[in-house]
Amino acid sequence: MEEFPAAQLLLAGPRGRELCLDLARSLAMEQPAFACGSSAPLPRGIGEEAKRVLRVLGAVPHRPGITVAQVLQSLDRVVKCASYWQPPSDSARVLAEPEVRDLLLPVAIAVVRARPQWWLAPGALTQYYVQWIASTRVPGTNPPTLTGSAAGLQRWRDSIAAEEGNTPLVANWTGRWWSIPALSDVPATTPAIPGNGPAGLRMVEDPLPWAMARTYPLRAAEGARIYEIREARSWQNLVSAYPLEVTRSRGRSWAVSSGNAEADTWFWAIPDWQAVARDYDGVHLSVAGYLRTAGSVLDAAGMKTMLAGWAPAETWWLNDVLVPAGEPVNWTATPDRQGWQVQAAAVS
């Protein structure tokens, strides 16, 4: 079965397993077995949430049919609920068990069959920068800054050095948990989802209750060097090639997130984005790469690493290679806050 290896890769990551569980819940709700409960024996000593997970998986059809629309809806929910600063839930723990993971295989195979092609594709030529707007009126907002990446990455590198120097190694809590060059002023973009607008409007981890946004179409210069993260190995190779230790600033958050009692003794690393910029203009995380990698504790550069805080299909641009590719567009959240609709053409 050609879908089997891709399905196993999907189930290797916490976000991939959560996507399949969310879809399984939707499917099981349509099955009489779910309403009546499963008669299958349940392992002793597990929590009620874990029991509910097993009952759901026991009610999933052997060959479930899943549409692209269902996959996108579940992906949206999974991304919004992702967290890297609290212990794994009971459902996450039980899904990590090999025997339970096998129960998700029929759903994972259905996802592989249904997924849109752009999930695996490199970053699209036209990308969109999302600017969130807090007020109900749209003032004359400023377009994204497309120059000065080198200075921004230097500020980011200096901030990491300060965090690592000032945070106690045994801190009970750290306020940083993302792996991206956040707060560096380098732009991040996403492609458009066919029929749904830019992916960055919907697929946002830990989002705020934004009601308005403006998107700017951008295009990378011809020949831009893009590093592709398609699976966990891609991330591990990047960290190993450009390691930057972040144990003091992120270690405690990720130790809690790992759920491992020994995690407080680990050392952690992310890519040194300033160093990466010498060889690559941008780094793109495909949707498949996100589902296979985000939230996993991985080995790299003799330390541990985690891909966290990075939205699926998002590209971070480390050098000044972007140019405007059209007029900006204003968006408003739909009344149910489940999507976005075009408000009007942006006015400067």
C-alpha positions in Angstrom: 0.0 0.0 0.0 1.8 3.1 -1.2 0.1 5.4 1.4 1.4 3.3 4.3 4.9 4.9 4.7 3.4 8.5 4.5 0.7 7.5 7.0 3.4 6.2 9.4 5.3 9.5 9.1 2.1 11.4 9.9 1.6 9.4 13.1 5.2 10.0 14.1 4.4 13.5 15.2 2.1 14.7 18.0 0.3 17.1 15.7 -0.2 14.4 13.1 -1.7 12.1 15.7 -3.9 14.9 17.0 -5.2 15.6 13.5 -6.1 11.9 13.0 -7.8 11.8 16.4 -9.8 14.9 15.7 -10.9 13.3 12.4 -11.7 10.0 14.1 -13.9 11.8 16.6 -15.8 13.4 13.7 -16.2 10.0 12.0 -17.1 8.2 15.2 -19.9 10.6 15.9 -21.6 9.2 12.8 -21.2 5.6 13.9 -23.8 3.9 16.2 -21.0 2.2 18.1 -19.8 5.5 19.4 -23.1 6.5 20.9 -23.5 3.1 22.5 -19.9 2.9 23.7 -17.4 0.3 22.8 -17.4 -3.2 24.4 -13.7 -3.6 23.9 -11.7 -4.1 27.1 -9.8 -1.0 28.2 -6.3 -1.0 29.9 -6.4 -0.6 33.6 -5.1 2.5 35.3 -5.7 5.0 32.5 -7.7 8.2 32.8 -11.2 8.9 31.6 -10.0 10.9 28.7 -7.8 8.1 27.5 -10.8 5.7 27.8 -12.8 8.1 25.6 -10.0 8.1 23.0 -10.0 4.3 22.8 -13.7 4.2 22.5 -13.6 6.7 19.6 -10.9 4.7 17.8 -12.8 1.5 18.3 -15.8 3.1 16.4 -13.8 4.3 13.4 -14.7 2.5 10.1 -12.0 0.2 8.7 -11.8 2.3 5.5 -13.0 5.7 6.5 -13.8 8.3 3.8 -12.4 11.7 4.5 -12.7 14.9 2.4 -10.2 17.7 1.9 -12.6 20.0 3.7 -12.8 17.8 6.8 -9.0 17.5 6.9 -8.6 21.3 6.7 -11.2 21.8 9.5 -9.4 19.4 11.7 -6.0 20.9 10.9 -7.4 24.3 11.9 -8.5 23.0 15.3 -5.2 21.2 15.9 -3.0 24.2 15.1 -5.1 26.5 17.3 -4.8 24.1 20.3 -1.1 23.4 20.0 0.9 24.2 23.1 4.6 23.8 24.1 4.5 25.0 27.7 2.2 22.5 29.5 2.4 18.7 30.1 0.9 16.4 27.5 -2.8 15.7 27.9 -4.1 12.2 28.7 -5.1 11.8 25.1 -1.7 12.8 23.8 0.0 10.3 26.1 -2.2 7.4 25.1 -1.8 8.3 21.4 2.0 8.0 21.8 1.6 4.3 22.7 2.5 2.1 19.7 -0.6 -0.1 20.1 -2.9 2.9 20.1 -1.1 4.6 17.3 -1.8 1.5 15.2 -5.5 2.1 15.7 -5.1 5.5 14.0 -3.6 4.0 10.8 -6.9 3.8 8.9 -7.5 7.5 9.5 -3.9 8.4 8.7 -4.1 6.5 5.4 -7.4 8.3 4.6 -5.7 11.7 5.3 -2.8 10.8 3.0 -5.3 10.0 0.3 -7.3 13.2 0.8 -4.7 15.8 1.6 -4.2 18.7 -0.8 -1.1 18.6 -3.0 0.1 22.0 -1.5 0.7 20.2 1.8 3.9 18.7 0.5 4.8 21.4 -2.1 7.6 23.9 -1.7 6.6 27.4 -0.8 4.4 29.0 -3.5 5.8 31.8 -5.6 3.3 34.2 -4.3 3.2 34.5 -0.5 1.1 36.5 1.9 2.2 38.5 4.9 -0.6 38.8 7.5 -0.9 42.0 9.6 -3.3 41.7 12.5 -5.4 44.8 13.3 -6.7 45.2 16.8 -9.3 48.0 16.3 -12.6 47.8 14.4 -11.4 50.6 12.1 -8.6 50.1 9.6 -6.1 52.9 9.9 -3.3 53.6 7.4 -1.3 50.6 8.5 2.3 50.2 7.4 3.3 47.5 4.9 5.8 44.8 6.0 9.4 45.8 6.2 11.2 44.0 3.4 14.7 45.3 4.2 17.0 45.2 7.2 16.9 41.4 7.8 20.6 41.3 8.7 20.2 43.9 11.5 17.0 42.2 12.7 18.8 38.8 13.0 21.6 40.5 14.8 19.1 41.9 17.4 17.6 38.4 17.6 21.0 36.8 18.2 21.8 39.4 20.9 18.5 38.7 22.6 19.2 35.0 22.7 22.6 35.6 24.3 21.0 37.9 26.9 18.3 35.3 27.7 20.8 32.5 28.0 23.0 34.6 30.2 20.4 35.9 32.5 18.0 32.9 33.0 19.0 30.5 35.8 19.6 27.0 34.6 17.2 25.7 37.2 14.4 28.2 36.5 10.9 26.9 37.3 9.5 28.7 34.3 10.7 30.3 31.1 8.7 32.7 28.9 10.2 31.5 25.6 9.0 28.4 23.8 9.2 29.0 20.1 11.9 27.9 17.7 11.4 30.6 15.1 13.3 33.9 14.8 10.4 35.7 16.4 10.7 39.4 17.4 13.5 39.8 14.9 11.5 41.9 12.4 12.2 39.4 9.6 9.0 38.6 7.7 7.1 35.3 7.7 4.6 34.4 5.0 2.2 31.7 4.0 0.7 30.7 0.7 -3.0 30.9 -0.1 -5.3 27.9 0.6 -7.5 27.4 -2.5 -10.8 28.9 -1.8 -9.9 30.0 1.8 -7.5 32.9 1.5 -3.9 33.0 2.9 -3.1 30.1 5.3 -1.7 32.5 7.8 -5.2 33.9 8.5 -6.4 30.5 9.8 -3.5 28.3 10.8 -2.2 30.1 13.9 -0.9 28.5 17.0 -2.2 30.0 20.3 -4.1 32.8 18.5 -5.5 36.0 20.0 -9.2 36.9 19.3 -8.4 39.0 16.2 -11.3 40.2 14.2 -9.5 42.1 11.4 -6.4 41.6 9.3 -4.7 42.9 6.2 -2.7 40.6 3.9 0.1 41.7 1.6 1.0 39.6 -1.4 4.8 39.2 -1.8 7.1 37.4 -4.1 10.6 36.1 -3.6 13.4 37.0 -6.0 14.3 34.5 -8.7 16.8 32.0 -7.4 16.1 32.5 -3.7 17.6 29.7 -1.7 14.9 27.9 0.3 15.5 25.2 2.9 12.6 22.8 3.1 11.4 21.1 6.3 9.3 18.1 5.2 9.8 15.8 8.1 11.6 15.5 11.4 15.0 14.6 9.8 14.9 17.9 7.9 14.7 19.8 11.2 17.3 17.7 12.9 19.7 18.3 10.0 19.2 22.0 10.2 19.8 22.2 13.9 22.8 20.0 13.6 24.3 22.2 10.9 23.7 25.5 12.7 23.3 24.7 16.4 22.5 27.3 19.0 22.0 26.2 22.6 18.8 27.6 24.3 18.6 25.4 27.4 18.2 28.3 29.8 15.6 30.3 27.8 13.5 27.4 26.5 14.5 24.3 28.4 12.1 24.4 31.2 9.1 25.0 28.9 10.1 22.2 26.6 10.9 19.9 29.5 7.3 20.3 30.8 5.9 19.8 27.3 7.9 16.6 26.8 6.3 14.9 29.8 9.6 13.2 30.5 10.7 13.1 34.1 14.4 13.3 33.1 13.9 16.3 30.7 15.2 18.8 33.2 18.7 17.3 32.7 18.6 17.7 28.9 20.4 20.4 26.9 18.3 22.0 24.1 19.2 23.6 20.7 17.5 25.4 17.8 19.0 26.7 14.6 21.2 29.8 14.8 19.1 31.7 12.3 21.8 34.3 11.8 24.1 31.5 10.7 21.4 29.9 8.5 21.0 33.2 6.7 24.5 32.8 5.3 23.4 29.8 3.2 19.6 30.2 2.8 17.3 33.1 2.1 14.2 31.4 3.6 13.1 28.3 5.5 9.8 26.8 4.6 7.8 24.4 6.9 5.4 22.4 4.8 2.1 21.3 6.3 3.3 17.7 6.1 6.5 18.8 7.9 4.5 20.5 10.6 2.3 17.5 11.3 5.3 15.1 11.3 7.6 17.2 13.4 6.1 20.0 15.6 6.1 19.1 19.3 8.4 16.1 19.0 11.5 15.9 21.2 14.3 15.1 18.7 18.1 14.6 18.9 20.3 17.1 17.2 23.9 18.3 17.6 24.3 16.2 20.7 21.4 17.9 22.4 17.6 17.8 22.2 15.5 20.1 20.0 11.8 20.9 19.3 10.1 22.6 16.5 7.6 24.9 18.2 5.6 28.0 17.5 6.0 27.6 13.7 2.7 27.6 11.7 2.2 25.1 9.0 3.1 26.2 5.4 4.9 29.2 6.8 8.2 30.5 5.4 10.6 32.7 7.4 12.7 35.0 5.2 16.2 35.5 6.6 17.5 37.8 3.8 16.0 40.7 1.8 14.6 38.8 -1.1 10.9 39.7 -1.0 9.2 42.3 -3.2 5.5 43.4 -3.3 3.4 41.4 -5.7 0.0 43.2 -5.6 -2.3 45.3 -3.6 -3.1 44.5 0.1 -6.5 43.2 1.1 -8.5 43.7 4.3 -10.2 40.8 5.9 -12.8 40.4 8.7 -13.6 37.3 10.8 -16.8 35.5 9.9 -19.6 35.9 12.5 -18.8 32.4 13.8 -15.1 33.2 14.0 -14.4 30.0 12.0 -13.0 31.7 8.9 -12.3 35.0 7.1 -14.0 37.0 4.4 -12.7 39.9 2.3 -13.9 43.2 3.7 -12.8 45.6 1.0 -9.7 46.6 -1.1 -7.2 48.2 1.2 -6.8 52.0 1.2 -3.6 53.7 2.2 
